[in-house]
């Protein structure tokens, strides 16, 4: 039985039910109702995390906190999404939904990688470059602290959706989130200088991974990844990029919720880049 047939056997989830789950669990106190298309995409992204296709997603649809997101995941379970155990991580006011094992594996890979997959895009630079040893060591220290936190949280977890909050003093959240979200390389810059960077009008190769989800009514096309790498650094980062593609393809073959994986890339130049 192929992936599409297995998904059909598991049952197709009605789009209105998934939209209602998002609006009721996440929309309390919001003046703007969550758009149906965004609600369906969010359900697909949660399923992608649960299927092990990405380590985490960063919730960016409103002001909902861990309690509301936990209620939302529970509503998705009630709707019929067979989700594995998940973890909600609070970081400086943001919330990420994690696949605990996949997130831990991603942090471990970033700590092992050589050269360190951190791209220095400080505004003072004339062009992006890989971080030097001192900067990379500081970032690795933050990732090691986060890994220890997640291991402890996993050991203490006793419910299908566990929650924790980590203190991120001095961390560059753009860098940490980039690693947690599964990007093969993450941007970094001096946090004391704000988010200004040197990426304006710099050729960026944007990588995108999408797949169809037969479990969701209409065979929703879900964007699993979207990230950029400066074109000038792609050769230096070729090894981690190849490893990311291979790992994603392996993970894709091991699940049955998505079909028709497409990984593509294109080069863009933007007048400004927000990180």
C-alpha positions as CSV (number, residue, x, y, z in Angstrom):
1,X,0.0,0.0,0.0
2,X,1.5,3.4,-1.1
3,X,1.5,6.6,1.0
4,X,-1.6,8.0,-0.7
5,X,-3.6,4.8,-0.1
6,X,-2.5,4.6,3.5
7,X,-3.5,8.3,4.0
8,X,-6.9,7.5,2.5
9,X,-7.3,4.5,4.8
10,X,-6.6,6.8,7.8
11,X,-9.4,9.1,6.7
12,X,-9.6,12.5,5.0
13,X,-10.1,15.3,7.4
14,X,-12.8,17.9,6.4
15,X,-11.3,21.4,5.9
16,X,-14.1,23.1,7.8
17,X,-13.3,21.1,10.9
18,X,-9.6,22.0,10.8
19,X,-10.4,25.7,10.3
20,X,-12.9,25.7,13.2
21,X,-10.2,24.0,15.4
22,X,-7.8,26.8,14.7
23,X,-10.3,29.7,15.1
24,X,-11.8,28.4,18.3
25,X,-8.5,27.5,20.0
26,X,-6.3,30.3,18.8
27,X,-8.6,33.2,18.0
28,X,-9.8,34.1,21.5
29,X,-9.4,37.8,22.1
30,X,-8.4,38.5,18.5
31,X,-10.2,41.1,16.5
32,X,-9.2,39.4,13.2
33,X,-10.5,36.0,12.4
34,X,-7.8,33.6,11.2
35,X,-8.1,33.1,7.4
36,X,-9.2,29.6,6.3
37,X,-6.2,29.2,4.0
38,X,-3.8,30.0,6.8
39,X,-5.7,27.7,9.3
40,X,-5.4,24.8,6.8
41,X,-1.7,25.5,6.2
42,X,-1.1,25.6,9.9
43,X,-2.7,22.2,10.3
44,X,-0.5,20.9,7.5
45,X,2.6,22.3,9.2
46,X,1.7,20.7,12.5
47,X,1.3,17.4,10.7
48,X,4.7,17.9,9.0
49,X,6.3,18.3,12.5
50,X,4.5,15.3,13.9
51,X,5.5,13.2,10.8
52,X,9.1,14.0,11.5
53,X,9.6,16.1,8.3
54,X,10.8,19.2,10.2
55,X,12.0,19.6,13.8
56,X,9.7,22.5,14.7
57,X,7.4,25.3,13.6
58,X,7.4,28.8,14.9
59,X,3.8,30.0,15.6
60,X,3.3,33.3,13.9
61,X,-0.5,33.6,13.4
62,X,-1.3,35.8,16.4
63,X,-0.8,36.3,20.1
64,X,-1.6,32.8,21.2
65,X,0.6,31.4,24.0
66,X,1.5,27.8,25.0
67,X,-1.9,27.2,26.6
68,X,-3.8,28.1,23.5
69,X,-1.5,26.1,21.2
70,X,-1.8,23.1,23.5
71,X,-5.6,23.4,23.2
72,X,-5.2,23.7,19.4
73,X,-3.1,20.5,19.2
74,X,-5.7,18.7,21.3
75,X,-8.4,19.8,18.9
76,X,-6.5,18.5,16.0
77,X,-6.2,15.1,17.8
78,X,-10.0,15.1,18.3
79,X,-10.4,15.9,14.6
80,X,-8.5,12.8,13.7
81,X,-4.9,13.8,13.2
82,X,-2.9,11.0,14.7
83,X,-0.1,13.1,16.2
84,X,2.9,11.8,18.1
85,X,4.0,13.4,21.4
86,X,4.9,17.0,20.8
87,X,6.6,19.7,22.9
88,X,5.7,23.5,23.2
89,X,8.8,25.6,23.8
90,X,8.5,29.2,25.0
91,X,11.4,31.5,24.2
92,X,11.4,35.2,25.0
93,X,7.6,35.5,24.2
94,X,7.7,33.3,21.1
95,X,6.3,29.7,21.0
96,X,7.7,26.8,18.9
97,X,6.0,23.4,18.4
98,X,8.7,20.7,18.5
99,X,9.0,17.1,17.5
100,X,11.2,16.3,20.5
101,X,13.4,13.6,18.9
102,X,13.8,15.5,15.6
103,X,14.6,18.7,17.4
104,X,17.3,17.0,19.5
105,X,18.8,15.4,16.5
106,X,18.9,18.7,14.6
107,X,20.7,20.5,17.5
108,X,23.2,17.6,17.8
109,X,23.9,17.8,14.0
110,X,24.5,21.6,14.2
111,X,26.9,21.1,17.1
112,X,28.9,18.4,15.2
113,X,29.0,20.2,11.8
114,X,32.3,21.5,10.4
115,X,32.6,24.2,9.2
116,X,30.1,25.6,11.7
117,X,26.9,26.3,9.8
118,X,26.4,29.9,11.0
119,X,26.5,32.8,8.6
120,X,27.7,36.1,9.8
121,X,25.6,38.9,8.2
122,X,26.5,41.8,10.5
123,X,25.6,45.2,9.0
124,X,29.3,46.2,9.2
125,X,30.3,43.4,6.8
126,X,30.7,44.1,3.1
127,X,29.4,40.6,2.4
128,X,28.2,37.5,4.3
129,X,30.8,35.0,5.6
130,X,30.9,32.0,7.8
131,X,31.4,32.7,11.5
132,X,34.9,32.7,13.0
133,X,35.9,30.2,15.7
134,X,35.0,32.5,18.6
135,X,31.6,33.5,17.4
136,X,30.8,29.8,16.5
137,X,31.9,28.7,20.0
138,X,29.5,31.2,21.6
139,X,26.6,30.0,19.5
140,X,27.4,26.3,20.2
141,X,27.3,27.2,23.9
142,X,23.7,28.5,23.5
143,X,22.7,25.4,21.5
144,X,24.3,23.1,24.1
145,X,22.2,24.8,26.8
146,X,19.1,24.5,24.7
147,X,19.8,20.8,24.1
148,X,20.2,20.1,27.8
149,X,16.9,21.9,28.5
150,X,15.1,19.8,25.9
151,X,16.5,16.5,27.2
152,X,15.4,17.4,30.7
153,X,12.0,18.5,29.5
154,X,11.6,15.2,27.5
155,X,12.5,13.1,30.6
156,X,9.9,15.0,32.7
157,X,7.2,14.8,30.1
158,X,4.0,12.9,31.1
159,X,1.4,14.1,28.6
160,X,1.0,14.0,24.8
161,X,1.8,17.7,24.6
162,X,4.4,18.9,27.1
163,X,5.4,22.5,27.7
164,X,8.5,24.3,28.9
165,X,10.1,27.7,28.8
166,X,13.8,28.4,28.4
167,X,15.7,31.5,29.5
168,X,17.6,32.9,26.4
169,X,19.7,35.6,27.9
170,X,22.3,36.8,25.3
171,X,21.1,34.4,22.6
172,X,20.6,35.5,19.0
173,X,17.1,34.1,18.5
174,X,17.4,34.4,14.7
175,X,20.3,31.9,14.9
176,X,18.7,29.6,17.5
177,X,15.4,29.5,15.7
178,X,17.1,28.8,12.4
179,X,18.7,25.7,13.8
180,X,15.5,24.5,15.6
181,X,13.5,25.0,12.4
182,X,15.8,22.6,10.6
183,X,17.6,25.0,8.3
184,X,21.0,23.6,7.3
185,X,22.7,26.9,8.1
186,X,21.5,29.8,10.2
187,X,22.1,33.6,10.0
188,X,23.7,35.4,12.9
189,X,24.8,39.0,13.8
190,X,25.7,40.9,16.9
191,X,22.5,41.1,19.0
192,X,23.5,44.4,20.5
193,X,23.4,45.9,17.0
194,X,19.8,44.9,16.3
195,X,18.6,43.0,13.2
196,X,20.4,45.2,10.7
197,X,22.3,43.1,8.2
198,X,24.4,43.1,5.0
199,X,21.9,41.1,2.8
200,X,20.4,43.9,0.9
201,X,20.9,43.4,-2.9
202,X,23.0,40.3,-2.1
203,X,22.2,37.2,-4.3
204,X,20.3,34.8,-2.1
205,X,19.5,31.2,-3.0
206,X,16.0,30.5,-1.6
207,X,15.4,26.8,-1.0
208,X,11.8,25.5,-0.7
209,X,10.4,22.1,0.1
210,X,6.7,21.4,-0.5
211,X,4.5,18.3,-0.4
212,X,0.8,17.3,-0.8
213,X,-1.2,16.1,2.2
214,X,-4.0,13.7,1.2
215,X,-5.1,13.6,4.8
216,X,-6.5,17.1,4.5
217,X,-9.5,17.7,2.3
218,X,-8.4,18.8,-1.2
219,X,-4.9,17.4,-1.0
220,X,-3.5,20.5,0.6
221,X,-0.1,21.6,-0.7
222,X,2.0,22.3,2.4
223,X,5.2,24.3,2.5
224,X,7.5,22.4,4.8
225,X,10.7,24.5,4.4
226,X,11.7,27.9,3.1
227,X,15.1,29.4,3.9
228,X,17.9,31.2,2.1
229,X,21.6,30.9,1.8
230,X,23.8,33.7,0.3
231,X,24.8,32.4,-3.2
232,X,28.5,33.2,-2.3
233,X,28.4,30.7,0.6
234,X,26.7,27.8,-1.1
235,X,29.9,26.1,-2.1
236,X,31.3,26.3,1.4
237,X,28.0,24.9,2.8
238,X,27.5,22.3,0.1
239,X,28.0,19.4,2.5
240,X,25.4,20.5,5.0
241,X,23.0,21.4,2.1
242,X,23.4,17.9,0.6
243,X,22.9,16.3,4.1
244,X,19.7,18.3,4.6
245,X,18.3,17.1,1.2
246,X,19.2,13.5,1.9
247,X,17.8,13.5,5.4
248,X,14.6,15.1,4.3
249,X,14.2,12.5,1.5
250,X,14.9,9.7,4.0
251,X,12.4,11.1,6.5
252,X,9.8,11.6,3.7
253,X,10.1,7.9,2.7
254,X,9.5,6.9,6.4
255,X,6.1,8.6,6.7
256,X,2.7,8.2,5.1
257,X,0.9,11.6,5.6
258,X,2.5,13.4,2.7
259,X,3.2,12.6,-1.0
260,X,4.9,14.3,-4.0
261,X,7.9,16.0,-2.3
262,X,9.3,18.8,-4.3
263,X,12.6,20.5,-3.4
264,X,13.5,23.6,-5.4
265,X,15.7,26.7,-5.3
266,X,16.0,30.0,-7.0
267,X,18.2,33.1,-6.7
268,X,16.7,36.4,-5.6
269,X,17.9,39.9,-4.9
270,X,16.0,42.0,-2.4
271,X,16.3,45.7,-1.5
272,X,16.1,44.7,2.2
273,X,16.0,41.5,4.2
274,X,14.3,41.2,7.5
275,X,15.6,38.6,9.9
